[in-house]
Amino acid sequence: MTQVAVTLSPPTGKERFKQHLRKVGSGEHTSRGLSRLEAADALELILHEEATPAQIGAFLIAHRIRRPEPQELAGMLDTYRDLGPVLKSAAGATPPVCFGMPFDGRTRTAPIYPLTALVLLAAGQPVVLQGGSRMPIKYGVTAQELFKTLGLDLSGVAIEDVQKGFEAHGFALLHQPEHFPLAESLISYREDLGKRPPVASLELLWTAHQGEHLLVSGFVHPPTESRAWDALHQAGETNLVTVKGLEGGTDLPIGRACITATVTDGIPERKILHPRDHGCHEKDVEWTNLETWTEQAENALDNKGPLCSATRWNAGAYLWLSGQASDLASGINSAESLIQSGAARAVLDQLRSWRSTFSIR
């Protein structure tokens, strides 16, 4: 009897994804985490829309309820690194500080990070920021909007020009709609679900910069912080700072003690920073609107106004944490000098001049 060989076709993306969904969505007692490779594959199938909308929605909400495990976050990071934009430092350049904060913006407290970035740049410390347009669930104000109100329009900048600007000035803002459209495809799911999906945790851990850097990641709840330590250690991040910042971001509060940790080669060291000890303790400034924030930010660059203390505190702390200052007090003194001398404002003027050299695409 002649036997006929049967060639099995590889499973489709839809069928592969079904296996991942069964693992994370099986219920309280039978649900289990994906491996790092499986998590990477699941996110790639989602971004390439090889899974169906029903599968994607079910996966995102099931994963949110169960909470992603460290190896799953590491796998998702692998996919973002493979499919997302890439930014690199020039040979011999100072490693940048890469800030990881919620992509859905700020709604309750006035952002400090644009001013912090300008002071760090004035000290010769490169900075990488990233974010998107206003998105669910908060629809908060974004980095691109804040810089635009300061006269620095960073919209329509091709990734090649972002790289050139980074090499020339040490500053980059990665904007998801323009530089990572695959990830932007998930925005509609955020809206429909009404909850932050697991990828929102990923956004706090990912940076487009490849190479040596200091990654600063914001968090809200302690379990989130410990998961971040583990996931980033698995993903090969060797120099990390985690911050219980304003609204889960990386802005250090001045109205309370700051809970931070430095993590070197996977080993965390808790650092509690007290603004009162350095003359920076005040009530955190509330967010009102872009017009008010612009006036406050311009005044802070002149070392006055309600954002002045918060800017000194944040810039000083990050000068210290990045190794630009020997201790926190020295960092704060340096930050104040860079503001008073006009060096931080001069950086803003330089970036405006750079941006004017090419048209918006």
N, C-alpha and C positions, 0 to 999 in steps of 0.2 A: 504494500500500500504506500503510495507516494505521499509524503508529508509536505505541506505547503508552509513555508516560513511566513509568519505574520509580523509585519513591521508596525509597531505602535507609534503613533504620532505623539510628539511631546505635548504635555498639557498646555492649554491656552492660558493666557494671563488670568482670565476669569476663573478657570478651574484652580490655578495655583493660589489665587487670592482666597478662594473658598476654603482652602486648607488653613490659611493663616487666620481667617475669620472664625473658623471652628475652634481654634485654640483660645482666642481671647474672648469669645462670646458665649462660652458654654455654661456660664452660671457660676455662682459663688464657690461651689465645691469642686467643679471639674475644670474650670478655666485655668489656663497656665500661660506663662510667659513665652514669647517667641525667643528663639536664639538670635544672636546678633545678625547672622546671615539672613534669617527669615524676616527680621524686622527691616533690614535694608531692602530686601526684595519686595516686601509689602509696600513700603513707601514709594519705591520706584514704580510699582504697578499703579499706585494711586496717582502719582505725578504724571505718568504717561497715559492715564485714563484707560488702562487696560482692564481695570476692575470696573464694574458697573456702578452708577450713582448709588443704587440701593446698597451695594456691598460697601462702598466707601463710607456712606453715612453710618451704617451699622458698625463698621470697624471703629470709626472715630469716637462714637458715643460709648461703645463697649470698652474701648481702651481708656477713655477718660474715666469711666466709673471704676475700672480696676486699677488705674494708674500705671503708666509705663515703668518697667523695671530698668535698672541701669544698663544691662546689655542690650535692651531694646533701643534705648536712647542712643547708645553707641552705634548701633546698626543704622539708625535713622541719620545720625551724623555722617556715617560713611556715604550714604546716598546724597545728602546735601553737598558733601565735598566733591563727589563724583559729577554731579549734574549742575551744581551752582556756579556762579562766577568765581574767578580766582584773582586774588590780589597778591602781589609779591613785593618785598622790599628790595631795594638795590643792594648790591654787594657792599658790605661794610656799614650799612645804615643802622642807626639805633633801632632796636626792636620796638614795634608800636604797642600802644595800649589799645586793645580791642574791646569795646563796650557792648555787652549783650543785655538788652532791655526789652520789655514787651513791645511788640510791633503795633499793638492797638492803641498806643499813645498814652497821654496824660490828661486827666479831667479834673483832678482835685487840688494838686499842688503845682506851683510854678516850676517849670523845668530849669535845671541849673547846667546840665551837661553841655549845651553849646558854649557857654562861657567858660566852663572847665576846660573844654577842648582848646579854646583860644589861648588860655594861660599856659596849658601844657605845651602847645606849639611854640609859644614865645620862649619857653625854656629849652627848646630843641627836642621835645619829646613827641614823636609821631603819634597820631591818633586815627583809629578806624571806627567809624560809626555805621550803623545799618538800621533799616526800618522800611516802612512802606507808606502808602497813602492812608487816609483815615479808613479804618476797617473795624468790623465787629470784634469784640462785643462792645467796646468802650467808645469807639470812634473818637478817640482823643487826639489832641494836637500832635503833629509829627515833627520829626527833626527837619525835614525839608521845608516845612512851613516856617519853622522858627528861624532858620538861617535866612530864608527869603525876606522876612521882615527886617532883618539886619542888613539887607542889601546884598546878600550873597545867594543868588538864585542857582541852586544845584540841580534843577530839573533839566531833562533833556541832555544830560551828559553821557555820552557813550562810554562803555566800560574801558575802552582803550584810552580815552581822555582822563577817566578817573585814575587809571594806572599812571599816566604821565604826571598828573597833578600830585599824586601821592609821592612819586619819586622827586618831584621838584619842591614840594612844600610840606611833605610829611602828613598830609591830611586826605582822608577819603570818606565819602558817604556813599554806601551801597544802598540803592533804592530798589526794592523788590519788583515793582511793576516793570521797571525798565531793565534791570540787570538779572532778574531771576523770574521770568514769566511763568516757568513751570510751577514754582511755588505759589505764584499769584492765583493759579487756577483753584486753589483751595478756599479762597475768600468766600465764595458763594455757600460753601458748606458751613463755614463759621456763622454766616447769617442765618441759614436755615435751622441749624442746631441750637442757636442762641447760647452756646457755651464755647469756651476756649477748648479746641481739640488738643490732643497730645503734641501736635506740631508747635503749639504755642510754648511748650516747655523746651522744645528743640531750638526755637528762635533765641532763647536766652543762652544757649550753649554753643551755637554755631558762629563762626566768623569766616568770611570769605578770604581772610588773609592766611596764606600758607607760609610756614617758616616759623622762626623764633618770634614769640610775642608774649605779652602779658594779657591773658583773657580775664576780663572782669564780668561776672555774671550776677544779675540781680535775682532775688528770691523773696518769697513771702512767708512760707511755712517751713519749719525746720526739716521735715521729711524731704521736702524739695531740695534743700541744700545738700543733704547727705547723698541723695540720688545723683545730684550733679557732680559731687566729688568722685563718686564711683564711676559714673558714665564717662566723664572726661579723662579719668585715669586710664580706663580701658581704651579710650580713643587716642591716647598718646599726648594729651595736653599736660605739660610738665610744670607750667607756671600759671597759677590761677588765683584769683581773688573772688570770693563770694561775698555779697553785700545784701543785708536786709534793708534795702533802700526805699525811697519814697515810691509808693504804688508799685512795688515789685521791681523797680528799676535800679539803676546804679548811682542815683543821686543820694548822697549821704544827708540824712536829716540833721538839722541844727536844734530841733525842739526836743530831742531825746538822745540817749546814748546810741551809738552806731554799732550794730552787731556785724562784724566782718570776720573773715578768716582768710589766711593765705595758705595755699596748698602747693607744696613743692614736691614733685615726683610722687604724688598721691598721698602725702602726709600733711594733714591739716593742722594749722595752729590758730587758735581763736584769738582775735584781737577786738577788744571792746574800746571804742574811741569815744571820748567825752568832750563835746564841744565847749562845755562850761569851763573845762580846765584850760582852754586856749582863747577865752574871750569871744567865742563865737556863738554862744547859746542865745537863741531868740526863737520866737514862734516861726514855724515853717510858713512861708508865704503861700497864700492860696492862689489857685489859678482863677483868672477872671476871663480874659479874652486876649487876642493877639495884640491889639493896640496897647493895652495896659502893659503886657509883658514886654513889648518892644521898648517902651519908655523905661521900664525897670531895668532891662538888660543894658541899654545904652548908659544909664546912670551907673550901673555896676562896673562897667568898663572905665568909668571915671572915678571909681572907688567911692561911690555914694549910693544912697537909696536902699530900699528894703531887701534887695538881693545881694548887697555888698558882703555881708557876713557869710552867707551861704556859699558865695563864689570863692571867697578866701578859704573857707573850710574845705570845700570839695577839691579845689585846685591844689591846696596844700597837702591834703591827704594823698591825693593821687601822685603828686610829685614825690612824696615819700614812698608810697607803695611801689612805684615804678623804678625806684632806685635813683631818682634825680636829687633827692635830699637825704641827709643822714638820719633824720628823725622827723617826727610829725611837726614839732615846733619850728624847725628849720624850713620845712616845706611850706608852712603857713606864712612865714616871714618872706620866703622867696616869692610866693604867690602875690602877696601884697606889694612887693617891690615891682614885680612885672606889670601889675595893674597901674600902680602910681606912676611908673615911668612912661606909660603909654605903649609898652611893648606888646601887650595883648591886643590893644586896638590896632596897632600897626600890622599885626598878623591878619586881622580882618580886612584891612585895606589891601594887603598883598593878595589875599585870596579873591577879593573883588576884582582886582586888576587882572589876575590870572583868568577868572571866569569871563571877563570882557574880551578876551583874545579869540574866542570862537563862538559861533552862533548856537542857539538852542536848536536841537534836532527834532 
